[in-house]
Amino acid sequence: MTERCDLLITNANAATMDPSIPGGYGAIEDVAIAVTGGRIVWIGPRQELPDCAADETVDGEGCWVTPGLIDCHTHLVYGGHRASEFARRLGGESYEEVARSGGGILSTVRATRAASAEQLYRAAEPRLQALLAEGVTTVEVKSGYGLELDTELKQLRTARRLAQHYPVEVVTTCLAAHALPPEYDGRADEYIDLVCDEILPAVAKEQLADQVDMFCESIAFSVEQCQRVIERAQELDLPVKAHAEQLSRSGATAMAARAGALSVDHVEYITNLDVAAMAENGTVAVLLPGAFYTLKETQLPPIESLRASGVCMALSTDLNPGSCPIASLRLMMNMGCNLFGLTPAEALAGVTRSAARALGLCCSRGVLRAGLRADMVLWPMETPDQLAYEFGALKPAQIYFGGRHVTAG
């Protein structure tokens, strides 16, 4: 009996990123992929394809198919820019020195508070468009430049609006515990009261956030304050993640991992004990080489320890106005290899399978497998190694979002 499907792709190869298939890429050469209702219903060698009648058949022309890319850590919605701080850092000031002088995150807070929702939306569009052009089909967007209720809600509503107008899944994250607002100077515990008692409940009531994040650092919040945010988020049934161990050792990674955090992001200063806690609790390490590069950091994350312990390593842009104003996930793949020592296969896993896990979405995307969303990218290349090796000239030939063709290179 002939089966019907909406879409059939043949004459291609697939880097499925399925760990059950041998090899770092889970490669299937001369693949066939059948899609119905926005999901993959069959994938395997073309000669094994059952009788299938497709509404649309696509000749892959020898391309490689990968899962849609996932940018699992961005601050994409914000007002203003911080180009002057870039010049200051080039002049010798550190990121912490700039922040403590009133720049840094608080500079963006002032601009974001002053911007209208429409202005934030228009400013975010070209950043998102740049990511989509590289094959990104899922992107996480954080708040954290409001640091008071109305602007935090404005950021999250803007992120939701982007998903209504572009072919992308937007995962929203409330990062109200990002920095201490100037009106709470010297009263960090009181600000955490505001986050826990007002901001998070309001965000949860409007269903504006899919998860909650916090910045545990000497220029932000303590481990104890972040633990309070985690406990409140869990009371509201919101998954958690954390910025931790970026600029110094705090112990927040182990705390967050034991609390069941989806991911801990940055992790340059983690220890073997932190790695063990992440491995034991299934917490993903999100590596952010763009921020490492921009800030000229020298403390490398312990890649070999993470690898040996089986901790999933995701890669992301950390797209933000201060420490990484770079809207290229492909560039992060290259940096992950050249700066952090990832293999090209680990880099691709970092922006597909592991990135999905960092967002709690591994049951729906990040791998080409029957039953998962048909978010797919066709790349005109001879080997998947090229994705991390080169960027700029190598562009997607076709992108599918939920089985729907959305653009062509």
RADA-V683045 format. One record per residue. RES is the residue in three letters. D_LAST is the distance of its C-alpha to the last C-alpha in Angstrom with 1 decimal. Layout:
# RADA-V683045
RES:D_LAST  RES:D_LAST
This chain:
# RADA-V683045
MET:36.7  THR:33.1  GLU:30.9  ARG:28.3  CYS:24.9  ASP:22.2  LEU:19.3  LEU:19.6  ILE:17.0  THR:18.6  ASN:18.2  ALA:16.5  ASN:18.0  ALA:18.3  ALA:19.1  THR:20.9  MET:22.6  ASP:25.6  PRO:28.7  SER:30.8  ILE:28.9  PRO:30.2  GLY:28.1  GLY:26.3  TYR:23.0  GLY:24.7  ALA:22.9  ILE:23.2  GLU:22.4  ASP:21.8  VAL:21.2  ALA:21.4  ILE:20.3  ALA:21.9  VAL:21.3  THR:23.8  GLY:24.3  GLY:21.4  ARG:22.7  ILE:22.5  VAL:25.7  TRP:25.6  ILE:23.9  GLY:25.4  PRO:25.8  ARG:25.0  GLN:28.6  GLU:29.9  LEU:27.9  PRO:30.6  ASP:30.8  CYS:27.9  ALA:27.1  ALA:23.7  ASP:22.8  GLU:19.3  THR:18.5  VAL:15.1  ASP:15.2  GLY:13.3  GLU:13.8  GLY:15.2  CYS:12.5  TRP:14.0  VAL:13.9  THR:15.1  PRO:16.4  GLY:14.6  LEU:15.4  ILE:18.5  ASP:19.7  CYS:23.4  HIS:25.1  THR:24.2  HIS:26.3  LEU:23.5  VAL:26.0  TYR:28.5  GLY:30.1  GLY:30.6  HIS:29.7  ARG:31.8  ALA:31.0  SER:34.8  GLU:35.2  PHE:32.7  ALA:35.1  ARG:38.1  ARG:36.8  LEU:36.2  GLY:39.8  GLY:41.0  GLU:41.1  SER:39.9  TYR:37.6  GLU:40.8  GLU:42.8  VAL:40.3  ALA:40.3  ARG:44.1  SER:44.5  GLY:42.8  GLY:39.2  GLY:36.5  ILE:35.8  LEU:38.6  SER:37.1  THR:34.0  VAL:36.4  ARG:38.1  ALA:35.0  THR:33.6  ARG:37.0  ALA:37.2  ALA:33.8  SER:33.5  ALA:31.3  GLU:29.3  GLN:29.0  LEU:27.8  TYR:25.2  ARG:23.8  ALA:23.9  ALA:22.0  GLU:19.1  PRO:17.2  ARG:18.0  LEU:16.6  GLN:13.4  ALA:12.9  LEU:13.5  LEU:11.3  ALA:8.1  GLU:9.4  GLY:9.9  VAL:13.4  THR:14.9  THR:18.5  VAL:20.0  GLU:23.7  VAL:25.1  LYS:28.7  SER:31.4  GLY:34.0  TYR:34.1  GLY:36.6  LEU:39.4  GLU:41.3  LEU:40.8  ASP:39.5  THR:36.7  GLU:35.7  LEU:35.4  LYS:33.5  GLN:30.8  LEU:30.5  ARG:30.4  THR:27.6  ALA:25.6  ARG:26.4  ARG:25.4  LEU:21.9  ALA:21.5  GLN:22.8  HIS:20.1  TYR:16.8  PRO:15.4  VAL:16.9  GLU:20.3  VAL:22.4  VAL:25.4  THR:28.0  THR:30.6  CYS:33.8  LEU:34.6  ALA:37.7  ALA:39.4  HIS:37.2  ALA:39.8  LEU:43.3  PRO:43.3  PRO:45.7  GLU:48.0  TYR:48.6  ASP:49.4  GLY:51.8  ARG:51.5  ALA:48.6  ASP:50.4  GLU:50.8  TYR:47.1  ILE:46.3  ASP:48.8  LEU:46.7  VAL:43.5  CYS:45.3  ASP:47.5  GLU:45.5  ILE:41.8  LEU:40.8  PRO:43.0  ALA:41.5  VAL:37.9  ALA:38.9  LYS:40.7  GLU:37.6  GLN:35.4  LEU:33.1  ALA:32.6  ASP:31.5  GLN:33.1  VAL:35.2  ASP:34.8  MET:37.2  PHE:37.6  CYS:40.5  GLU:41.4  SER:44.3  ILE:42.6  ALA:41.8  PHE:43.7  SER:46.1  VAL:45.8  GLU:48.4  GLN:46.7  CYS:43.4  GLN:45.3  ARG:46.7  VAL:43.2  ILE:42.2  GLU:45.3  ARG:44.8  ALA:41.2  GLN:42.4  GLU:45.2  LEU:42.5  ASP:40.5  LEU:37.6  PRO:36.0  VAL:36.2  LYS:34.5  ALA:35.6  HIS:34.8  ALA:37.4  GLU:38.6  GLN:36.2  LEU:38.9  SER:42.0  ARG:43.5  SER:44.5  GLY:44.8  ALA:42.4  THR:40.2  ALA:43.0  MET:44.1  ALA:40.7  ALA:40.2  ARG:43.7  ALA:42.9  GLY:40.0  ALA:37.1  LEU:33.6  SER:32.7  VAL:34.1  ASP:31.7  HIS:32.1  VAL:35.2  GLU:35.9  TYR:39.6  ILE:40.0  THR:42.9  ASN:43.5  LEU:45.2  ASP:42.1  VAL:40.0  ALA:42.6  ALA:42.6  MET:38.8  ALA:39.0  GLU:41.9  ASN:40.3  GLY:36.7  THR:35.4  VAL:31.9  ALA:31.7  VAL:28.7  LEU:28.1  LEU:26.9  PRO:26.6  GLY:25.1  ALA:28.4  PHE:30.4  TYR:28.7  THR:29.1  LEU:32.7  LYS:33.6  GLU:35.1  THR:36.9  GLN:37.7  LEU:35.2  PRO:34.7  PRO:36.7  ILE:33.9  GLU:36.3  SER:38.5  LEU:35.7  ARG:34.5  ALA:38.1  SER:38.8  GLY:35.8  VAL:34.4  CYS:30.8  MET:28.8  ALA:25.8  LEU:23.6  SER:22.5  THR:21.7  ASP:25.0  LEU:23.1  ASN:26.2  PRO:27.8  GLY:30.3  SER:29.8  CYS:26.0  PRO:24.1  ILE:20.8  ALA:17.8  SER:16.0  LEU:16.7  ARG:15.1  LEU:17.8  MET:20.3  MET:19.7  ASN:20.5  MET:23.5  GLY:24.7  CYS:25.1  ASN:26.5  LEU:28.6  PHE:29.7  GLY:29.7  LEU:27.4  THR:26.2  PRO:22.5  ALA:23.2  GLU:25.0  ALA:22.2  LEU:19.7  ALA:22.6  GLY:23.1  VAL:19.9  THR:20.1  ARG:23.6  SER:25.8  ALA:23.9  ALA:24.5  ARG:28.1  ALA:28.4  LEU:27.6  GLY:29.9  LEU:27.0  CYS:27.3  CYS:28.7  SER:25.6  ARG:22.5  GLY:21.4  VAL:22.1  LEU:21.0  ARG:24.4  ALA:26.0  GLY:27.0  LEU:24.3  ARG:21.5  ALA:18.5  ASP:16.1  MET:13.7  VAL:10.5  LEU:9.5  TRP:9.2  PRO:9.6  MET:12.9  GLU:16.6  THR:18.0  PRO:17.3  ASP:19.3  GLN:16.4  LEU:15.0  ALA:18.1  TYR:18.8  GLU:16.0  PHE:13.7  GLY:11.9  ALA:10.5  LEU:9.3  LYS:6.1  PRO:5.2  ALA:4.5  GLN:6.2  ILE:8.5  TYR:12.1  PHE:14.7  GLY:18.1  GLY:16.9  ARG:15.2  HIS:11.6  VAL:10.4  THR:6.8  ALA:3.8  GLY:0.0
